[in-house]
């Protein structure tokens, strides 16, 4: 099964924030001097460096999911908690690996798929066998 870039950007709130932040910083850079004419213009390095940092962050979030889809182990787990504050939150889940219970969480953005998860829901988890707490709920990112 393959991951969906669209689902990563809509479900993973750090990736979503980075993808929105890049154009927003450039709009601020070009529009602010027109709104506040007494302000000194910002140099180009400021939005460029923030954009570079956001691009690195976005690539890291996407590659994290891609690595789990390519090399991750599959386990059956259960949702233990879903906490939402406005449109973002934290999805907590647990699964068993090598006879031990692993509890972990992932930052999420509110989507229809996320809202369908309640404590006790059985989910398929993709996790890194070397660091089992690095895990995601597979169907939230699957194509």
C-alpha positions in Angstrom: 0.0 0.0 0.0 1.2 3.5 -0.8 0.9 6.7 1.1 -1.0 9.8 -0.2 0.8 13.2 -0.2 -2.6 14.9 0.0 -3.5 12.9 3.1 -0.2 13.7 4.8 -0.8 17.4 4.2 -4.4 17.2 5.4 -3.9 14.9 8.4 -0.4 15.7 9.8 -0.8 19.1 11.3 2.9 20.0 11.5 3.1 19.3 7.7 -0.1 21.3 7.1 1.3 24.2 9.1 4.6 24.2 7.2 2.8 24.0 3.8 0.6 27.0 4.7 3.5 28.9 6.4 5.6 29.1 3.3 3.3 31.2 1.2 2.1 33.2 4.2 5.6 34.4 5.0 6.0 35.6 1.5 2.7 37.4 1.4 3.6 39.1 4.7 7.0 40.1 3.2 5.5 41.7 0.1 2.2 43.1 1.6 3.4 44.5 5.0 5.4 47.4 3.6 2.3 48.5 1.6 0.1 48.4 4.7 2.6 50.0 7.1 4.4 52.5 4.9 6.4 53.9 7.7 8.0 50.5 8.4 11.4 49.7 7.1 11.3 47.0 4.4 12.4 43.6 5.4 15.4 42.1 3.7 14.9 39.1 1.4 16.9 36.8 3.7 14.2 36.8 6.4 11.4 35.2 4.4 13.9 33.0 2.5 15.4 31.6 5.7 12.0 31.0 7.3 10.8 29.3 4.0 13.9 27.1 3.9 13.3 26.0 7.5 9.6 25.2 6.8 10.6 23.3 3.6 13.1 21.2 5.6 10.4 20.6 8.2 7.8 19.7 5.6 10.2 17.3 3.8 11.0 15.7 7.2 7.3 15.1 8.0 6.6 13.6 4.5 9.7 11.4 4.5 8.9 10.1 8.0 5.6 8.8 6.7 7.2 7.5 3.5 9.9 5.6 5.5 7.2 4.0 7.6 5.3 2.9 4.6 8.5 1.6 2.9 10.1 -0.1 5.9 7.7 0.0 8.8 6.3 -3.0 10.6 2.6 -3.5 10.8 0.7 -4.2 14.0 -2.9 -4.1 15.2 -3.5 -1.5 17.8 -6.2 0.4 19.5 -6.9 4.1 19.8 -6.6 5.1 23.5 -7.4 8.8 23.3 -8.2 11.5 20.8 -7.8 15.1 22.0 -8.8 17.9 19.7 -8.4 21.7 20.3 -10.1 23.5 17.5 -8.8 21.8 14.3 -5.7 20.0 15.6 -4.9 17.6 18.3 -3.3 14.4 19.5 -4.2 10.9 18.6 -3.0 8.3 21.2 -2.8 4.6 20.4 -1.2 1.4 21.7 -0.1 -1.8 20.2 1.9 -4.9 21.1 5.5 -5.5 19.9 7.7 -8.3 21.0 5.4 -9.1 23.9 5.4 -5.5 25.2 2.7 -2.9 25.1 3.8 0.2 23.2 1.9 3.4 23.8 2.5 6.4 21.5 0.8 9.3 19.9 0.8 11.5 16.7 -0.1 15.1 16.1 -3.2 15.3 13.8 -5.4 17.8 12.0 -9.1 17.3 12.3 -10.4 15.4 9.3 -13.4 13.1 8.7 -11.1 10.1 9.0 -9.7 11.4 12.3 -13.1 12.1 13.7 -14.2 8.5 13.0 -11.6 7.3 15.6 -12.8 6.9 19.2 -11.1 5.3 22.1 -11.2 1.5 21.6 -11.2 1.6 17.8 -9.0 -1.0 16.3 -6.4 0.4 13.9 -3.6 -0.8 11.8 -0.3 0.8 12.9 2.9 1.3 11.0 6.0 1.6 13.3 9.8 1.6 13.2 11.0 -1.7 14.7 14.1 0.1 16.1 12.0 2.8 17.8 8.5 1.4 18.2 7.1 4.7 19.5 7.7 6.2 16.1 4.4 5.1 14.7 1.4 6.2 12.7 -2.1 5.0 12.1 -1.8 3.6 8.6 -5.2 4.3 7.1 -5.0 8.0 7.9 -2.1 8.3 5.3 -2.9 5.5 2.9 -3.6 6.3 -0.8 
